[in-house]
Amino acid sequence: MMAVIWRFFCGIATLKFGKELSKKHTSSNMEGDGLQSGGVFALGSGDKTDVLFEFREADNAVTEFADNEKILEACRAYSQKHKLAAVTQDPPPPIVLPPKAEK
């Protein structure tokens, strides 16, 4: 636990990262639980849920983030294995409305 606290508050990478964030997001109030970590989990469906992907912030450097491509790969593999709809990173096509008729 002490290693996590030390890394979070005193690591050089953390200090540099915090400085960059404060420049980009000047409206942040820095309130809340500073020791709270998050993560990303992709889960399968059903009663016996498979963990397709997991990324825990507490297990990684402060400057490391979950890799979107790895998340998509895990979801695609699960989708193909279970014959589900295709997983894509592309947004759905825009809905184009016909022009209004002139009166």
C-alpha positions in Angstrom: 0.0 0.0 0.0 2.8 2.4 0.8 4.3 1.8 -2.6 1.1 2.9 -4.2 0.9 6.0 -2.1 4.5 6.9 -2.8 4.1 6.3 -6.5 1.0 8.4 -6.6 2.1 11.4 -4.6 5.9 11.5 -5.0 6.8 10.0 -8.3 8.5 12.3 -10.8 6.2 11.0 -13.6 3.2 11.7 -11.4 4.3 15.3 -10.7 5.0 16.0 -14.4 1.7 14.4 -15.4 -0.2 16.4 -12.8 1.4 19.6 -14.0 0.4 18.9 -17.6 -3.2 18.0 -16.6 -3.5 21.3 -14.6 -2.4 23.2 -17.7 -5.0 21.4 -19.9 -7.8 21.4 -17.4 -7.7 24.6 -15.4 -11.2 24.2 -14.0 -10.3 21.0 -12.0 -10.9 21.4 -8.3 -8.6 18.6 -7.1 -11.2 17.5 -4.5 -12.0 14.0 -3.7 -10.1 10.8 -2.7 -6.6 11.0 -4.1 -5.9 7.4 -3.3 -8.9 6.1 -5.3 -7.9 4.2 -8.5 -10.0 3.2 -11.4 -9.7 0.8 -14.2 -11.4 -0.7 -17.3 -13.1 -4.0 -17.4 -14.8 -5.6 -20.4 -17.1 -8.4 -19.4 -18.9 -11.1 -21.4 -22.6 -11.7 -21.0 -24.6 -14.3 -19.1 -24.5 -15.9 -15.6 -20.9 -17.1 -15.8 -19.4 -13.8 -17.0 -16.0 -14.0 -18.6 -13.5 -11.2 -18.0 -12.5 -10.3 -21.5 -10.1 -7.4 -20.6 -9.0 -5.8 -17.4 -6.8 -2.8 -16.7 -6.3 -1.7 -13.1 -4.8 1.8 -12.6 -3.3 0.7 -9.2 -1.2 -1.9 -11.1 0.3 0.5 -13.6 2.2 3.8 -13.8 0.1 6.9 -13.4 0.8 7.9 -17.0 -0.3 4.5 -18.4 -3.8 4.1 -19.7 -5.9 1.2 -21.0 -5.1 0.4 -24.6 -8.3 0.9 -26.7 -7.1 -1.5 -29.4 -6.5 -4.3 -26.9 -10.1 -3.7 -25.5 -11.5 -3.9 -29.0 -9.5 -7.0 -29.8 -10.8 -8.8 -26.7 -14.4 -7.8 -27.5 -14.0 -8.9 -31.2 -12.6 -12.3 -30.1 -15.5 -12.8 -27.7 -18.0 -11.6 -30.4 -16.6 -14.1 -33.0 -16.5 -17.0 -30.5 -20.1 -16.5 -29.5 -21.4 -15.4 -33.0 -22.5 -12.0 -31.8 -22.8 -8.7 -33.7 -19.6 -7.2 -35.1 -17.6 -5.0 -32.7 -16.2 -1.9 -34.4 -14.6 1.3 -33.3 -16.2 3.3 -36.1 -19.2 5.4 -35.1 -22.5 4.5 -36.7 -23.2 6.3 -40.0 -25.0 9.6 -39.6 -28.7 9.8 -40.2 -29.4 12.0 -43.2 -32.8 13.6 -43.3 -34.3 14.5 -46.7 -34.5 18.3 -47.4 -37.7 20.0 -46.4 -40.0 20.6 -49.3 -40.5 24.2 -50.2 -44.1 25.6 -49.9 
